[in-house]
Amino acid sequence: MTSDTHERVDVEDAAGERRMVSVTEPRALVTRPKGRVLVANAGVPLQLDWIDSIRVNTSAVERRATTLVARRTVKKDWQIAWLLRAIACMDLTTLSGDDTEERVRRLCAKAVHPVSDSVRAALGIQDLPLQVGAVCVYHLFVATARRALQGTNIRVAAVSTGFPAGMNALEERLAEIRRSVDAGAHEIDVVITRSHVFGAHWRRLYEEVAAFKEACGGALCKVILGTGDLATLRNVARASWVAMMAGADFIKTSTGKEPVNATLPVGLVMTRAIREYGERTGMAVGLKPAGGIRTAKQSLEWLTLMKEELGQSWLEPRLFRLGASGALADIERQLAFHGSGRYSAAYRHPLM
């Protein structure tokens, strides 16, 4: 989703001053029905009337989210194919206070080889290329992950901007992004200032995300909204729109550290925002649900949501990531059951 060429655009900051920011040159990502092509998101000027017009019917959203997963299920071989797709779209993550270089290397080894040889043999997929979408770590371990993943196509993502609270000074957060990019990160997961949403300071939020995008340079900018902190689905929708207008490549539900993280109603609101943004601008934005996704069943529910709301094109790592490291063991157990007819113990499928 990135390009080596950039263009400069004029934006207005929170103080009303004009400045130039760099954005990645758009290129084709998705072909929609009737041949319409969507390109990578380069952002648009802030449209306050779009934000003011947003309304969300909470009861209708919750009803749709409930019925969606109840009526759309996949079984047998189709279920296995979907679970393999969930693995391919996964961001394996370690963001603990006791992380070490050795833990990161073990995580990278799992990213390269996410399903054991015995399970692959039982399913007859020994020759199927299978790896996760990315490995996500703190800045301190970006170089370690790059070395461990050398020779693979797996991307390295770094959390940044004062993760998880995002309360550092803006210049400190921008410097953190640049350091991670310089260290070799392909993607940066940034955290917005939630108070901008609570105060409806949309121009400040827009300028903040635009600055994050510029600091990312050629790296993907994945914008974490912290939806569990935003209180209402309307706030989630408005924050999604502002982040996309400012140039976000992905919008992401959560840091995984909030009391409430990725939920299907939140995902529905965000996918609808992505769809309408694409219709209005001709640009595609990815989605990353993260936090609280711990089972194979939940992974299938998110894949179902993406397919029903955005279509087959969004079931690819370039536009969909699952922050669901905790679900990998359960997915592997389901794959093992399909191959052997017996469930294996969870300890036989360690993450690291």
C-alpha positions as CSV (number, residue, x, y, z in Angstrom):
1,M,0.0,0.0,0.0
2,T,3.0,2.3,0.0
3,S,4.8,4.1,-2.8
4,D,8.3,5.5,-3.1
5,T,7.0,8.8,-4.5
6,H,5.3,11.5,-2.5
7,E,3.4,14.7,-3.2
8,R,3.1,17.8,-1.1
9,V,-0.3,19.2,-0.2
10,D,-1.4,22.4,1.6
11,V,-3.3,21.9,4.9
12,E,-4.5,24.3,7.6
13,D,-3.4,23.5,11.2
14,A,-5.3,24.0,14.4
15,A,-4.1,27.6,14.7
16,G,-5.3,28.5,11.3
17,E,-1.8,28.5,9.7
18,R,-1.1,26.9,6.4
19,R,1.7,24.4,5.9
20,M,2.7,21.7,3.4
21,V,2.6,18.0,4.3
22,S,3.8,15.0,2.4
23,V,1.4,12.2,1.4
24,T,2.0,9.0,-0.4
25,E,1.1,9.1,-4.1
26,P,-2.1,7.1,-4.6
27,R,-2.1,3.8,-6.5
28,A,-4.9,1.3,-7.4
29,L,-6.0,-0.9,-4.5
30,V,-9.5,-2.1,-5.2
31,T,-11.7,-2.6,-8.2
32,R,-15.3,-2.2,-7.3
33,P,-18.4,-3.3,-9.2
34,K,-18.9,-1.5,-12.5
35,G,-15.1,-1.2,-12.8
36,R,-14.6,1.7,-10.4
37,V,-11.1,1.7,-9.0
38,L,-10.2,2.8,-5.5
39,V,-6.7,4.0,-4.8
40,A,-4.6,4.2,-1.6
41,N,-5.8,6.9,0.7
42,A,-4.0,10.2,0.3
43,G,-6.5,12.2,2.4
44,V,-8.7,15.1,1.6
45,P,-9.2,18.6,3.1
46,L,-11.2,18.5,6.3
47,Q,-15.0,18.6,5.5
48,L,-16.7,19.7,8.7
49,D,-20.1,19.3,7.1
50,W,-19.5,15.6,6.6
51,I,-18.7,15.3,10.3
52,D,-21.7,17.3,11.5
53,S,-24.1,15.2,9.4
54,I,-23.1,11.9,11.0
55,R,-25.9,10.1,12.9
56,V,-25.8,6.6,14.3
57,N,-28.8,4.5,15.2
58,T,-27.3,2.5,18.1
59,S,-30.1,-0.1,18.4
60,A,-30.1,-0.7,14.6
61,V,-26.3,-1.1,14.6
62,E,-26.4,-3.6,17.5
63,R,-29.3,-5.6,15.8
64,R,-27.4,-5.7,12.5
65,A,-24.2,-6.9,14.2
66,T,-26.1,-9.6,16.0
67,T,-28.0,-10.9,13.0
68,L,-25.0,-10.7,10.7
69,V,-23.0,-13.4,12.5
70,A,-26.0,-15.5,13.3
71,R,-27.1,-15.8,9.7
72,R,-23.7,-16.0,8.0
73,T,-21.7,-19.1,8.9
74,V,-19.1,-21.2,7.1
75,K,-18.7,-25.0,7.6
76,K,-16.2,-27.8,7.0
77,D,-13.7,-27.1,4.2
78,W,-14.9,-23.5,3.8
79,Q,-14.4,-22.9,7.5
80,I,-10.8,-24.1,7.2
81,A,-10.2,-21.8,4.2
82,W,-11.5,-18.9,6.2
83,L,-9.4,-19.7,9.2
84,L,-6.3,-19.8,7.0
85,R,-7.3,-16.4,5.7
86,A,-7.6,-15.1,9.2
87,I,-4.0,-16.2,9.9
88,A,-2.8,-14.5,6.7
89,C,-4.4,-11.2,7.9
90,M,-3.1,-11.4,11.5
91,D,-0.8,-9.0,13.2
92,L,1.1,-11.1,15.7
93,T,1.8,-8.8,18.6
94,T,3.7,-8.6,21.8
95,L,3.3,-5.4,23.8
96,S,4.1,-6.4,27.4
97,G,6.3,-4.7,30.0
98,D,8.4,-7.8,30.2
99,D,9.2,-8.1,26.5
100,T,12.7,-9.3,25.6
101,E,14.6,-9.7,22.4
102,E,14.3,-13.5,22.8
103,R,10.5,-13.2,23.1
104,V,10.3,-11.1,19.9
105,R,12.5,-13.7,18.1
106,R,10.2,-16.5,19.1
107,L,7.2,-14.5,18.0
108,C,8.8,-13.9,14.6
109,A,9.5,-17.6,14.3
110,K,5.8,-18.3,14.9
111,A,4.9,-15.6,12.3
112,V,7.0,-17.4,9.7
113,H,5.6,-20.8,10.6
114,P,2.1,-20.1,12.2
115,V,0.8,-23.7,11.8
116,S,2.7,-26.8,12.8
117,D,4.0,-29.3,10.3
118,S,1.8,-32.0,11.7
119,V,-1.4,-30.0,11.3
120,R,-0.4,-28.9,7.8
121,A,0.2,-32.5,6.8
122,A,-3.1,-33.6,8.2
123,L,-4.9,-30.9,6.1
124,G,-2.8,-31.6,3.0
125,I,-1.5,-28.0,2.8
126,Q,2.2,-28.7,3.2
127,D,3.0,-26.6,0.0
128,L,0.6,-23.8,0.8
129,P,2.5,-20.5,1.5
130,L,1.2,-19.4,4.9
131,Q,2.4,-16.6,7.1
132,V,0.9,-13.7,9.1
133,G,0.5,-10.2,7.8
134,A,2.9,-8.5,10.2
135,V,4.6,-8.6,13.6
136,C,3.8,-5.7,15.9
137,V,6.3,-4.6,18.7
138,Y,7.5,-1.7,20.7
139,H,10.1,0.6,19.0
140,L,12.9,-1.0,21.1
141,F,12.4,-4.3,19.3
142,V,11.9,-3.1,15.7
143,A,15.5,-3.9,14.7
144,T,15.3,-7.3,16.4
145,A,12.1,-8.1,14.4
146,R,13.6,-6.9,11.1
147,R,16.6,-9.2,11.6
148,A,14.4,-12.2,12.6
149,L,12.2,-11.7,9.6
150,Q,14.9,-11.1,7.0
151,G,14.2,-12.9,3.8
152,T,10.4,-13.1,4.4
153,N,7.5,-10.8,3.2
154,I,6.3,-10.3,6.7
155,R,6.1,-6.6,7.7
156,V,7.2,-5.1,11.0
157,A,4.8,-2.7,12.7
158,A,5.7,-0.5,15.7
159,V,3.3,1.1,18.1
160,S,4.1,4.7,18.6
161,T,2.9,8.2,19.7
162,G,2.9,7.5,23.4
163,F,1.2,4.2,23.2
164,P,-1.3,3.3,24.7
165,A,-2.6,6.6,26.1
166,G,-1.2,9.0,23.5
167,M,-0.7,11.8,26.0
168,N,2.9,12.8,25.2
169,A,3.7,16.1,23.6
170,L,3.1,16.1,19.9
171,E,6.7,16.7,19.0
172,E,7.7,13.7,21.1
173,R,5.2,11.5,19.4
174,L,6.3,12.6,16.0
175,A,10.0,12.0,16.9
176,E,9.0,8.5,18.1
177,I,7.4,7.7,14.7
178,R,10.5,8.9,12.8
179,R,12.8,6.8,15.0
180,S,10.8,3.7,14.3
181,V,10.7,4.4,10.6
182,D,14.5,4.9,10.6
183,A,14.9,1.6,12.5
184,G,13.1,-0.2,9.7
185,A,9.4,-0.3,10.6
186,H,7.1,-0.8,7.6
187,E,4.0,0.2,9.5
188,I,3.3,2.5,12.5
189,D,0.3,2.1,14.8
190,V,-0.4,5.6,16.1
191,V,-2.7,6.7,18.9
192,I,-5.0,9.7,18.7
193,T,-5.7,12.2,21.4
194,R,-9.1,11.1,22.6
195,S,-9.9,14.5,24.2
196,H,-10.0,16.0,20.7
197,V,-13.0,13.7,20.1
198,F,-14.8,14.5,23.4
199,G,-14.4,18.2,22.7
200,A,-15.4,17.9,19.0
201,H,-12.0,19.6,18.1
202,W,-12.1,18.0,14.7
203,R,-9.5,20.4,13.1
204,R,-7.0,19.6,15.9
205,L,-7.6,15.9,15.4
206,Y,-7.3,16.2,11.6
207,E,-4.0,18.1,11.9
208,E,-2.6,15.6,14.5
209,V,-3.3,12.6,12.2
210,A,-2.0,14.5,9.2
211,A,1.2,15.2,11.1
212,F,1.5,11.5,12.0
213,K,1.0,10.5,8.4
214,E,3.7,12.9,7.3
215,A,6.1,11.5,9.9
216,C,5.4,8.0,8.7
217,G,6.9,8.8,5.3
218,G,6.6,5.6,3.2
219,A,5.4,3.5,6.2
220,L,1.7,2.6,6.6
221,C,-0.1,4.8,9.1
222,K,-2.5,2.8,11.2
223,V,-4.6,5.1,13.4
224,I,-5.8,3.7,16.7
225,L,-9.1,5.4,17.8
226,G,-9.4,3.8,21.2
227,T,-13.0,3.1,20.6
228,G,-13.6,1.7,24.1
229,D,-12.8,5.1,25.5
230,L,-14.9,7.1,23.0
231,A,-18.3,6.5,24.8
232,T,-20.6,6.6,21.8
233,L,-20.8,5.0,18.4
234,R,-21.3,8.5,16.9
235,N,-17.9,9.5,18.3
236,V,-16.5,6.4,16.7
237,A,-17.9,7.3,13.4
238,R,-16.8,10.9,13.6
239,A,-13.2,10.0,14.6
240,S,-13.1,7.4,11.8
241,W,-14.0,10.1,9.2
242,V,-11.5,12.6,10.5
243,A,-8.7,10.1,10.6
244,M,-9.5,9.0,7.0
245,M,-9.7,12.5,5.7
246,A,-6.3,13.2,7.3
247,G,-4.8,10.3,5.3
248,A,-4.9,7.2,7.5
249,D,-4.1,4.0,5.7
250,F,-5.9,1.9,8.3
251,I,-8.3,2.8,11.1
252,K,-7.9,0.6,14.1
253,T,-10.3,0.0,16.9
254,S,-8.2,-0.2,20.0
255,T,-4.8,-0.5,21.7
256,G,-5.8,-3.7,23.4
257,K,-5.3,-1.9,26.7
258,E,-8.7,-0.4,27.1
259,P,-11.4,-2.1,29.3
260,V,-13.5,-2.6,26.2
261,N,-11.7,-3.2,22.9
262,A,-12.9,-4.5,19.5
263,T,-16.6,-5.2,19.3
264,L,-18.8,-6.0,16.3
265,P,-21.0,-2.9,16.6
266,V,-18.0,-0.7,16.6
267,G,-16.6,-2.7,13.6
268,L,-19.9,-2.2,11.8
269,V,-19.8,1.6,12.3
270,M,-16.2,1.7,11.1
271,T,-16.7,-0.5,8.0
272,R,-19.7,1.7,7.0
273,A,-17.5,4.8,7.3
274,I,-14.8,3.2,5.2
275,R,-17.4,2.2,2.6
276,E,-19.0,5.6,2.3
277,Y,-15.6,7.3,2.4
278,G,-14.6,5.2,-0.6
279,E,-17.7,6.1,-2.4
280,R,-17.2,9.8,-1.9
281,T,-13.5,10.1,-2.5
282,G,-12.5,7.0,-4.6
283,M,-9.9,6.0,-1.9
284,A,-9.7,2.8,0.1
285,V,-8.9,2.6,3.8
286,G,-8.1,-0.6,5.7
287,L,-9.5,-1.8,9.1
288,K,-7.7,-3.4,12.0
289,P,-9.8,-4.7,14.9
290,A,-7.6,-5.3,17.9
291,G,-8.1,-6.5,21.5
292,G,-10.4,-9.1,22.9
293,I,-10.4,-11.4,19.8
294,R,-9.3,-14.7,21.3
295,T,-11.1,-17.5,19.5
296,A,-11.4,-18.9,16.0
297,K,-15.2,-18.2,16.1
298,Q,-14.5,-14.5,16.8
299,S,-12.0,-14.3,13.9
300,L,-14.6,-15.8,11.6
301,E,-17.1,-13.2,12.8
302,W,-14.8,-10.4,11.8
303,L,-14.1,-11.9,8.4
304,T,-17.9,-12.2,7.9
305,L,-18.4,-8.6,8.8
306,M,-15.7,-7.5,6.3
307,K,-17.0,-9.6,3.5
308,E,-20.6,-8.5,4.0
309,E,-20.0,-4.8,4.5
310,L,-16.9,-4.1,2.2
311,G,-16.6,-7.1,-0.1
312,Q,-14.0,-9.7,-1.0
313,S,-11.3,-7.1,-1.8
314,W,-11.1,-6.3,2.0
315,L,-10.3,-9.9,2.9
316,E,-6.6,-9.3,2.1
317,P,-3.7,-8.2,4.4
318,R,-3.4,-4.9,2.5
319,L,-6.8,-3.8,3.7
320,F,-7.6,-6.0,6.7
321,R,-5.6,-7.0,9.8
322,L,-6.6,-8.9,12.9
323,G,-4.9,-7.8,16.1
324,A,-5.7,-11.3,17.5
325,S,-2.5,-13.0,18.6
326,G,-4.5,-14.7,21.4
327,A,-6.7,-16.4,18.8
328,L,-4.0,-18.1,16.9
329,A,-3.7,-21.1,19.3
330,D,-7.5,-21.7,19.1
331,I,-7.4,-21.4,15.3
332,E,-4.6,-24.0,15.1
333,R,-6.6,-26.3,17.4
334,Q,-9.6,-26.0,15.1
335,L,-7.4,-26.8,12.1
336,A,-6.0,-29.8,13.9
337,F,-9.5,-31.1,14.7
338,H,-10.5,-30.8,11.1
339,G,-7.5,-32.8,10.1
340,S,-7.6,-35.5,12.7
341,G,-11.1,-35.5,14.2
342,R,-9.6,-34.9,17.7
343,Y,-9.0,-31.7,19.7
344,S,-5.5,-31.2,20.9
345,A,-4.5,-29.4,24.1
346,A,-3.9,-25.7,23.9
347,Y,-0.3,-26.1,25.2
348,R,0.6,-28.0,22.0
349,H,0.1,-24.8,20.1
350,P,2.1,-22.1,21.9
351,L,2.4,-18.6,20.5
352,M,6.0,-18.2,21.6
